[in-house]
Amino acid sequence: MADAVNEVLTRIELQKVEPALPDDIKALELLQMAYRGQVKLTPQQTRCAIEALAYENPKVSAIAYGHFNGQSMAEALDRAIARSHSPHVMNKPPALPGPTIEHSADELSGPFTRLERRF
C-alpha cells in the first residue's frame, strides 16, 4: 500500500512541474495562452506580461486629415500668409471694450466684501 501511495504522490509532483516558456514568445501570445487555459502563469509572470504589452505592441491612434479643396498644404499655407499680409487686415483698429459705466461716489464709499480663504 505504501508503494501505491508513493506512486500517486510522485505522479502529483510530476503534474505540478510547469513547462518552461519559450524564449521567443511575445506577451500578447502568452496572455492569450493563459486565458485559453493552455498555460498557468504565476501572478508575477502575468503582471510582467501585462506591463510588457505596451512595449511590444505599438499603440494605435487616430489622425485627422484636412481637405484643401484640391490644393496642396504648401499652396494653402502660401494663401494664408498672403492674407495675413494684406493691408485691410494690418490697418484694422483694435476692438474697443464695451461702454464705460460711471458710478457715483456714494456707491463706492461703502465697505467692500472680502472673501477670506484659510487653507
Backbone hydrogen bonds in HBPLUS format (Angstrom, degrees):
<---DONOR---> <-ACCEPTOR-->    atom                        ^
c    i                          cat <-CA-CA->   ^        H-A-AA   ^      H-
h    n   atom  resd res      DA  || num        DHA   H-A  angle D-A-AA Bond
n    s   type  num  typ     dist DA aas  dist angle  dist       angle   num
A0005-VAL N   A0001-MET O   3.06 MM   4  6.40 156.2  2.12 151.1 157.6     1
A0006-ASN N   A0002-ALA O   2.93 MM   4  6.14 160.8  1.96 147.2 152.5     2
A0007-GLU N   A0003-ASP O   2.91 MM   4  6.07 150.6  2.00 141.3 149.7     3
A0008-VAL N   A0004-ALA O   3.00 MM   4  6.24 155.9  2.05 145.3 150.9     4
A0009-LEU N   A0005-VAL O   2.93 MM   4  6.19 162.2  1.96 152.0 157.1     5
A0010-THR N   A0006-ASN O   2.88 MM   4  6.04 152.5  1.95 144.7 152.3     6
A0011-ARG N   A0007-GLU O   2.99 MM   4  6.21 155.1  2.06 144.2 150.8     7
A0012-ILE N   A0008-VAL O   2.95 MM   4  6.23 153.3  2.02 148.4 155.7     8
A0013-GLU N   A0009-LEU O   2.97 MM   4  6.21 157.1  2.02 146.7 152.6     9
A0014-LEU N   A0010-THR O   3.01 MM   4  6.26 150.8  2.10 146.3 154.0    10
A0015-GLN N   A0011-ARG O   3.07 MM   4  6.34 142.6  2.22 141.0 150.8    11
A0016-LYS N   A0012-ILE O   3.13 MM   4  6.41 136.9  2.32 142.6 153.8    12
A0030-LEU N   A0026-LYS O   2.99 MM   4  6.22 156.2  2.05 149.2 156.6    13
A0031-LEU N   A0027-ALA O   2.92 MM   4  6.14 161.1  1.96 152.2 156.4    14
A0032-GLN N   A0028-LEU O   2.95 MM   4  6.15 152.4  2.03 145.3 153.5    15
A0033-MET N   A0029-GLU O   2.92 MM   4  6.15 151.7  2.00 145.5 152.9    16
A0034-ALA N   A0030-LEU O   2.97 MM   4  6.23 144.0  2.10 140.6 151.0    17
A0035-TYR N   A0031-LEU O   3.00 MM   4  6.32 160.3  2.04 152.6 155.5    18
A0036-ARG N   A0032-GLN O   3.11 MM   4  6.18 131.0  2.36 136.4 148.7    19
A0038-GLN N   A0033-MET O   2.90 MM   5  5.18 145.0  2.02 164.2 162.3    20
A0037-GLY N   A0034-ALA O   3.13 MM   3  5.18 152.3  2.21  99.5 108.0    21
A0046-THR N   A0042-THR O   2.98 MM   4  6.26 159.7  2.02 157.1 162.9    22
A0047-ARG N   A0043-PRO O   2.97 MM   4  6.12 164.9  1.99 146.8 150.8    23
A0048-CYS N   A0044-GLN O   2.96 MM   4  6.10 160.1  2.00 146.8 152.5    24
A0049-ALA N   A0045-GLN O   2.93 MM   4  6.06 156.2  1.99 145.0 151.6    25
A0050-ILE N   A0046-THR O   2.98 MM   4  6.21 157.8  2.03 150.9 156.6    26
A0051-GLU N   A0047-ARG O   3.01 MM   4  6.23 159.5  2.05 147.7 153.1    27
A0052-ALA N   A0048-CYS O   2.90 MM   4  6.05 143.8  2.04 142.9 153.2    28
A0053-LEU N   A0049-ALA O   3.19 MM   4  6.34 126.3  2.50 139.5 151.0    29
A0053-LEU N   A0050-ILE O   3.35 MM   3  5.41 145.4  2.48  97.5 106.8    30
A0055-TYR N   A0052-ALA O   3.05 MM   3  5.34 134.6  2.26 105.7 118.1    31
A0056-GLU N   A0052-ALA O   3.06 MM   4  6.25 142.5  2.20 154.7 165.9    32
A0057-ASN N   A0053-LEU O   3.02 MM   4  5.91 162.6  2.05 155.7 158.6    33
A0071-GLN N   A0068-PHE O   3.07 MM   3  5.15 152.5  2.15 105.6 114.3    34
A0076-ALA N   A0072-SER O   3.12 MM   4  6.42 162.2  2.15 152.0 156.6    35
A0077-LEU N   A0073-MET O   2.94 MM   4  6.14 151.5  2.02 146.6 154.8    36
A0078-ASP N   A0074-ALA O   2.94 MM   4  6.17 156.3  1.99 147.3 153.5    37
A0079-ARG N   A0075-GLU O   3.02 MM   4  6.28 156.7  2.07 148.1 154.0    38
A0080-ALA N   A0076-ALA O   3.05 MM   4  6.28 152.0  2.13 142.0 149.3    39
A0081-ILE N   A0077-LEU O   2.98 MM   4  6.24 155.6  2.04 150.5 156.8    40
A0082-ALA N   A0078-ASP O   2.98 MM   4  6.20 158.5  2.03 148.0 153.8    41
A0083-ARG N   A0079-ARG O   2.97 MM   4  6.19 154.0  2.04 145.5 152.4    42
A0084-SER N   A0080-ALA O   3.03 MM   4  6.27 147.6  2.14 141.5 150.1    43
A0085-HIS N   A0081-ILE O   3.22 MM   4  6.48 132.3  2.46 141.0 152.5    44
A0085-HIS N   A0082-ALA O   3.24 MM   3  5.26 137.2  2.43  96.3 107.7    45
A0086-SER N   A0083-ARG O   3.32 MM   3  5.25 162.7  2.36 101.0 106.0    46
A0089-VAL N   A0086-SER O   3.30 MM   3  5.79 146.1  2.42 109.7 118.5    47
A0090-MET N   A0086-SER O   3.39 MM   4  6.68 157.3  2.45 149.1 155.4    48
A0091-ASN N   A0087-PRO O   3.14 MM   4  6.13 156.7  2.19 154.3 157.8    49
A0109-SER N   A0105-ALA O   3.07 MM   4  6.07 120.7  2.44 142.5 156.2    50
